Amino acid sequence: MRRRFGLSLFSLLLLVLVGLALISTASLVAVNGGSGATAERARTLDRAAVATHALDNWLRHQLQAMAYVTDGVRTLVDVGVLDPTDTEALDAHARSLLASTPRLEGLALVTPDHRARRYERDGTVHAEDWSDRAVVAQTVDAVLARARAGDAAPEWGRPVWRGPPGHAAFHVRVPLTRAGAPVAVLFAMMRLDPIATALPTLLSGTGLTPYVLFDRTHVLAHPLLDADASADALEAIDLPREPPSLEAFADPHLAGLWAAAPIPSRDVNDPDPVWGQDIRLADEEGIHTLRQIEGFAPEPLLVGIHIELGGADAGGPPAWIVVGGLLVAVSAGGAVLLARGIARPLRRLAARADAVAEGDLGGDGPTGPSFIREIRNSETAFDRMIDRLREQRPGRGS
């Protein structure tokens, strides 16, 4: 019995075109998915690299302010404008430096006999004898000896952690000379501003964390260290001490920083390189971009940016591969079925036509009616034609 349901040839061609469109869509999904993931990662690296350069400028700007202060004092003493023995002029100049440099925490000028004038942030002056402080006295003597040997360059000490509230502080020792002879040693200390304000608004956002490291093992600045965010863990105190350790720091992305896979450097129109570390935790993936700064501490400083990339790879194929594969499979399967539905009745009809052309009118009719309405109507008309030819054959009874 012939089926009544059927599709027009137009509908069938429409399905074929839709199938081709699905195959094209699947290909686009696969290609765009792969290239999009690669491009997004590259954009993320570029964004993090630009943020790293901004953080570099933030740190240099603060530390160079203290360098300008010490260089200015050294120049005034060298040319004879400022006399280290004139306490009135010295006090006035020190107070003006503290007032004009907000992050400058203190100054001290020590003469070769270890007599010191120490200036606090609020302008308080202390006249002290440091000869009984063995470590400090040895430091002063070493700086003066180095200056007598012709090396009058500033000597930066190891950054320290002090508070409250806790913050990193940098200090420098500068020999003051007049006519080539050392006359005093200047000590200066400056704190860092909270790092949360380091990045421009356009470069900051969710998942982007700036930080500063010293000698690859200590954390000098991090959002967790700003204000009192980590007061319970760090117990910020007034006396200087070692900065927090990298391995024991509360941010898990920093603890495994140097065990992570390196990423090729990203040069953002700057000769100083930025390199990356690829961090993969149990539930997320992130990238660190870092840049080295020298000249402000005995060991290099590292400014870094950690930016989250989202969930870590669970081991299965990406979603865009799964979706693209399903679309291709469905489209290919539908194309095979449609091609078979079109080809089989056409081949059968062509075979019967060849038989009739050879004079064989006894062949059986179609055994598998097509779901294509035009082909089914053609088979019906062909059957009627065969029946009439049989009736018209010579010798057939009427």
Secondary structure, 3 states (H helix, E strand, C coil): CCCCCCECHHHHHHHHHHHHHHHHHHHHHHHHHHHHHHHHHHHHHHHHHHHHHHHHHHHHHHHHHHHHHHHHHHHHHHCCCCCCCCHHHHHHHHHHHHHHCCCEEEEEEECCCCEEEEECCCCCEEEEECCCCHHHHHHHHHHHHHHHCCCCCCEECCCEEECCCCEEEEEEEEEEEECCEEEEEEEEEEECCCHHHCCCHHHCCCCEEEEEEECCCEEEECHHHCCCCCHHHHCCCCCCECCCECCCCCCHHHHCHHHCEEECCCCCCCCCCCEEEEEECCCCEEEEEEEEECCCCCCCEEEEEEEEEECCCCCCCCHHHHHHHHHHHHHHHHHHHHHHHHHHHHHHHHHHHHHHHCCCCCCCCCCCCCCEHHHHHHHHHHHHHHHHHHHCCCCCCC
